[in-house]
Amino acid sequence: MRPFPLGPLYESQTRVRQEFLDFAEQWQRTREGWRDEPARKFEQEALSDLAPTLTRVAAAMQTFADACRQSDQLLVDPELNDGA
């Protein structure tokens, strides 16, 4: 049995992280020149939940990758299961 291909999942995690960092950098540059009430409102309404949401997504992706890796190990050697 072939193991679950985790490479694409790890690549996705890296890409999500890098894209967010790139976005945050761009937003900081935009924010330097956009200092009015619409900017504040946009940041509050559209961006304030973005970082925490992406943190939860990254954690869920890691949990999924860990579960896939553990499942692959158990398929290769079922005796690794400690009864949990």
C-alpha positions, 0 to 999 in steps of 0.5 A: 500500500502506498502512503498518503502523499503529504508533499502537496499538503506541506507545499500548501501549508508553506504557500498559505504562510508565504502568501499571508506574509506577502499580503501583510507586507503589502498591506503595511505599505498600503496602510502607510499612505491610506490613513483615513476612516475608510482604511480603518474600517476596512482593516477592522471589518475585513482584515482583523480576523484574517490572521487568527483564521489563517492560524486556525487553518494552518493548525488544522492542516498540521493536524490533518498531516499528522493524522495521515502520517500516523495512519500510514504508519499504522497501515504498515505496522498495525502493532504500533497502535497503542490502543488509543 
